[in-house]
Amino acid sequence: MRSQTIRFVLVLAVLSLVGISVAQVYWVRKAFNQEQDHFHREVSIALNQVAHEFYTLSRVSPPSINPIRQLDGNYYVVMVNSPIDANLLDNLLKKSFSARDINTDFEYGIYNCDTECMVFDEYVSSGVGPVLDQMNNLPIWNESNYYFGVYFPNKEGYMLNRMGIWTFTTLVMLLVILFFGYAIFVILKQKRLSEIQKDFINNMTHEFKTPIATIEVASDVLQQPNIINEPERLLNYATIINKENKRLQNQVERVLQMASLENDAIKLNKLEVSIHDIIVEAVKPLVSSLPAEAISLDLQASADKVLGDKLHLANVIHNLLDNAIKYSPAPNIIIRSKNLSNKIQFSIVDNGIGIAKEQIKYVFDKFYRVSTGNRHDVKGFGIGLSYVKLIIVEHGGKIDLESTIGKGSTFIITLDNEE
């Protein structure tokens, strides 16, 4: 699938989810408001019935205005114009709320206009859910009359509980969004892996094509009848074939080595080895082909013995040095070592082209190659640093990378010291 198609599908999917989410929020809020209106209406009816019971029992005329006031979202007061019996109020409230199917905790208090204070306060639990904290003092209404107040501490929870289907659909939608987010992550990851695989195939084709073409040309020359009469030319082309054949073998070996290492087919032969000796041996072959100042050693670690596989550790250093040379127009490489507690840390510092910050987290991925403007200007499959990290991890160590574009890179390796 093309990148443009993937982006188009993702944009449509994101817009669809945003639209569904907005619609869900809108309908949930609307349903909550309707439930709130329903609750207020049912409570008002129930409290109105209680108030008229008191008017009837106390033979007091009901007020000309609505005796019920909602002071805030959870608190109601009811004027009764006569002293209130607490037991009677308790029974009437429970009976009226039960008749209107209002099954939630409530707290009520009785106001005495003679003493101008709440003279009674009681919490009534519905038996559903935990008992909430009781309000210490119900608010006093600025009205010089007998009244009682009713407070619903769990009003919002009660309404949300009645909105079960909306809660369920919201949870389902959240699961869909999470699944969609995970699907996007997988798609983008697969897309990136596909691009890396494509780059690897292109790189491998290029790397194999050159020696194969060279071998083909040399073979054609060797097939000429008169070549046998030119021994120097014959030896020259035979040498070319042998050199390019070894080059092909090395490339194939690197790929097979990486695959077999990940499949645990290669077992490390761990012995006590000296990191300094391995570094010196890795540098020796490079001295003859580079200027004297190209590579310098600053080996200050007093204890450099580690338990490791000498061959693979040598390959690690060789890979890092090879990269430092390839990506440095005029190599000036410093290899340092030092001790950290019971560890040895060595670093390879170059003055190369550097790596962008956004690419640093990918450089150790298999087949990943940092773009340098020309895909094939630097040869390789993109498996060297992946191999390096695998070997270091197998040795129980870690590798870090610090890099700045145009200033160079520093690879820092830390291993457990045996001394």
Buried (B, 14 or more C-beta within 10 A) or exposed (E): EEEEEBEEEBEEBEEEBEEEBEEBEEEBEEBBEEBBEEBBEBBBBBBBBBBEBBBEEBEEEBEEEEBBBEEEEBBBBBBBBBEBBBEEBBEBBEEBBEEBEBEBBBBBBBBBEEEEEBEBBBBBBBEEEEEBEEBEEBBBBEEEBBBBBBBBBBBBBBBBBBBEEBEEBBEEBEEEBEEBEEEBEEBEEEEEBEEBEEBBEEBBEEBBEBBEEBBEBBEEBBEEEEBEEEEEBBEEBBEBBEBBBEBBEEBEEBBEBBEEBEEEEBEBEBEEBBBBEBBBBBBEEBEEEEEEEBBEBEBEBEBBBBBBBBEBBBBBBBBBBBBBBBBBEEBBBBBBBBBEEEBBBBBBBBBBBBBEEEBBEBBBBBBBBBEEEEEEEBEBBBBBBBBBBBBBEBBEBBBEBBBEEEEBBBBBBBBBBBE
